[in-house]
């Protein structure tokens, strides 16, 4: 089911090239769980998918230029104008999420580091052009 009972008030809905490969990457890199997906009539592109990850949900779909192309993959437009921020409970979680994502094939945008806003923070770019940021509070002694 694409629309459950506990729908978050804000969700990222991302466009990718090769939706099935993207789902497989997010499962490997982020531990995502594919809770729903519907293939397009062509049998190759993902019309809609819901992925549960990091206690939230991301929706995704392949590009469909035949429907006007108002939402395109970062690979098509040459970059992205948004980073998807993941707030994690502890600083060590940032390092673990970064390590898992880069081991799965994500590239480094910013290695994990402590920041002026008292957080552990890192950024990666996935193979589909989306930028993900991992953020957690730094423990004070």
N, C-alpha and C positions, 0 to 999 in steps of 0.2 A: 504494500500500500504506500502510495507516495505522500499521503497527507494523514499523519497520525494524530493522536490526541494531545501530545505534548510538543507541539510545534514551537520552536524558539521564536521570539519576536523579530530577530534579525538572523539571516542566514546568508552565507556566501554562496553564490551560484556561479560557478566558473565554466568557462568554455575552453575546450581542449581540442587538439587533433589526436585522433585515435583514442577514443573514450575507454575502450576495453583495456588498452595498455595503461592508461592513466589510472583506472581503478586498480589494476594489479600493482602499479607502482605505489599508490597510496596505501594499499594493504601492507606491502612490504616495508615501506619507509616510515609510515605513521601508525601501523597497526589498525588501520581503518577496517570497518566492517561494512560490506555492501549490503544495505538493508532493502534496497529496491533498485531495479533497473529495467528500463524498457528500451528495446532496440527499435530503430527506425525501420520503415518498410523495406529499405535496401538490405537489411540484415547485417550491415557492417558498422553502422554508426550508432552511438548511444543517443537516443532521443532524450532520456532523462535518467539520472541515477541519484540515489541518496546514499551518502557515506557517513557512518557514525565514526567520529574520531575525536580524541581529546575531550571527552564529555560533551561534545557538540555535534553538529551536523553540517556537512557541505553537500551541495547539490552540484552536479556537473552534466554537461552535454557536449557532444561533438559540434563542430561548425555545420551550419546549414545555410550556405550562401543563397540557395534557391528561395529562401524565405525572407530575403532582404538583407541579411548579413549585418544586422545592427549590433550583434554581440559576436566578437571574433576571438580566436585564440591569441595569446601574446606572441606566438610564433608568426602569426599572420601580420599583426600590426607592428611587430618589431620591438616589443617590450610590453610592460604592464604599468599601469598607473596606480596600482594598489598593492599593499602587502597584507597578507592574511596573518593577523597576530594571534598567537596561541599563548594564553596565560597559563602557566604551569605552577604547581604548588610550591616547589622547592628549586633552589638554584641548581642542584645536581641533575634535575630533570631536564634543564636546558641543554647541558652537556650530553646527556643520554639521547635526547631527541635529535640534536645536531649530528651526533655520531651515527645514529641509526639511519637518518636521512641521507647523509653523505655516503655511507656504506652502500645504500640502495641505488645511488647514482645521481643524487642532487649535487649541485655545485655550491661552493662557499661564496656567499656575499659578504658576510661578516662572521669571523670566528667567535666562539663564546667568550664573553668578557664581562667584567663588572662595570657598571655605568654610573654616571653622575646622578641618575634618578634612583639609585639604590636598588638596582635590579641586575640579575645575570641575564644577558641578552645575546642572541645570535640570529643570523639570517641566512637562509639558503634559497637557491632557485631550483625548482624541480625541472625535470627534462621537458616539461610542457610549457615552460616560460613563466610559471607563477612563482611569486616570491612569498616565502613563509618566514615569519619572525617568531622566535621563542623567547618568552619573557617570564621571569620569576623573581620574587623578592630575594634580596641578599640578607642572610641572617646577620643580625647585629649581636656583638658580644658585650 
